[in-house]
Amino acid sequence: MASNKARAHFTLSGYHFDPDDITRLLGIEPTSVDASGARSPLDKPVISSWELSTEVMMDNIDVYKMTEIIIKKIEPAKEKILQVIKSHNLSPRIGVVLVLSVDKNESMPDVGFGARTIRFLAEIGAFINVDYQIAE
């Protein structure tokens, strides 16, 4: 049977922006981008995104630690993040994707966020998204 897997990510998303501009302005290399909105016509809004993610983790999943890894990477760029959120009308969020095993012997990971993470997210006006999936 499949074991639990998880990853955490910080995402900036919005309409009609080029994620490469965000990379240049923040000076942080993302793990993935979607530039769909940069090429869409104004009358057909499409969302673009800029994402910084942890590796997918298995065994001993610690959501607190995973989100702390992300925050440590982006915290030094807080003022720049606030600027791009405002200038590009972006929505910031931290997300956790959990793929849970159906094996009853597999432990269930704790899902929570430390004070440092919550404080930073509040300061930039970000929201939290936790996505649960069942492993096949």
C-alpha positions in Angstrom: 0.0 0.0 0.0 1.0 3.6 -0.5 2.4 5.6 2.4 1.4 9.1 3.4 3.0 11.9 1.3 3.0 15.7 1.8 4.4 18.9 0.5 4.0 22.5 1.5 4.0 25.5 -0.8 3.8 29.3 -0.9 1.8 30.6 -3.9 1.1 34.0 -5.3 -1.8 33.9 -7.8 -3.7 36.4 -9.8 -5.0 37.4 -13.2 -2.9 38.7 -16.1 0.6 38.7 -14.7 3.9 37.1 -15.8 5.4 35.0 -13.0 8.9 35.8 -14.4 8.3 39.4 -13.3 7.7 38.1 -9.8 10.8 36.0 -9.8 12.8 39.0 -10.9 11.3 41.3 -8.3 11.6 38.9 -5.4 15.0 37.5 -6.3 13.7 34.0 -5.3 13.6 31.1 -7.8 10.2 29.4 -7.7 9.7 25.6 -8.0 6.9 26.1 -10.5 5.0 28.7 -12.4 1.9 29.0 -14.5 2.0 31.9 -16.9 -1.5 31.2 -18.5 -2.8 34.5 -17.4 0.1 36.4 -18.9 -1.0 35.4 -22.4 -4.8 35.5 -21.9 -6.9 38.4 -23.4 -8.3 40.9 -20.9 -11.9 39.8 -21.6 -11.1 36.2 -20.7 -9.3 36.3 -17.3 -7.1 33.3 -16.6 -5.1 32.9 -13.4 -1.3 32.8 -13.3 0.7 31.5 -10.4 4.2 31.6 -8.8 5.0 28.8 -6.4 7.7 27.9 -4.0 7.4 24.3 -2.7 9.1 21.8 -0.5 10.0 18.4 -1.8 7.4 15.8 -1.4 8.0 14.2 1.9 7.1 10.6 3.0 7.5 9.1 6.4 7.5 11.2 9.6 5.5 14.0 7.9 5.8 17.2 9.9 3.6 20.0 8.6 4.9 22.5 11.1 8.5 21.9 9.9 7.5 21.9 6.2 5.8 25.3 6.4 8.7 26.6 8.5 11.1 25.7 5.7 9.0 27.8 3.3 8.7 30.7 5.6 12.4 30.8 6.3 13.0 31.1 2.5 10.5 33.9 1.9 10.6 35.9 5.1 13.7 38.0 4.1 11.7 39.1 1.0 8.6 40.2 3.0 8.6 43.8 1.9 9.1 42.8 -1.7 6.3 40.3 -1.4 4.0 43.0 0.0 5.0 45.2 -3.0 4.3 42.6 -5.7 1.0 41.6 -4.0 -0.1 45.2 -4.2 1.3 46.1 -7.6 0.1 42.9 -9.4 -3.1 42.4 -7.3 -2.0 39.0 -6.2 -3.5 36.6 -3.7 -0.9 35.0 -1.4 -1.4 31.6 0.4 0.5 28.8 2.0 -0.8 25.4 1.1 -0.3 21.9 2.3 -1.1 18.9 0.1 -1.5 15.7 2.0 -2.0 12.4 0.2 -3.1 10.0 2.9 -2.7 6.2 2.9 -5.7 4.0 3.5 -3.5 1.7 5.4 -4.8 1.6 9.0 -1.3 1.0 10.3 0.0 4.2 8.8 0.1 7.1 11.3 -1.9 10.2 10.5 0.3 13.4 10.3 -0.5 16.3 12.6 -1.6 19.4 10.6 -0.8 22.7 12.2 1.2 25.9 11.8 3.7 27.5 14.2 3.5 31.0 15.5 6.2 32.3 13.2 4.3 31.0 10.1 1.0 32.4 11.3 2.5 35.8 12.2 4.2 36.0 8.7 1.0 35.0 6.9 -1.0 37.5 8.8 1.5 40.3 8.0 1.2 39.7 4.3 -2.6 39.0 4.3 -2.2 35.4 3.2 -4.6 32.5 3.7 -4.0 28.9 4.4 -5.2 26.0 2.2 -5.0 22.3 3.2 -5.8 19.8 0.5 -6.4 16.2 1.6 -6.3 13.4 -1.0 -6.6 9.6 -0.5 -3.8 7.6 -2.0 -4.7 5.1 -4.7 
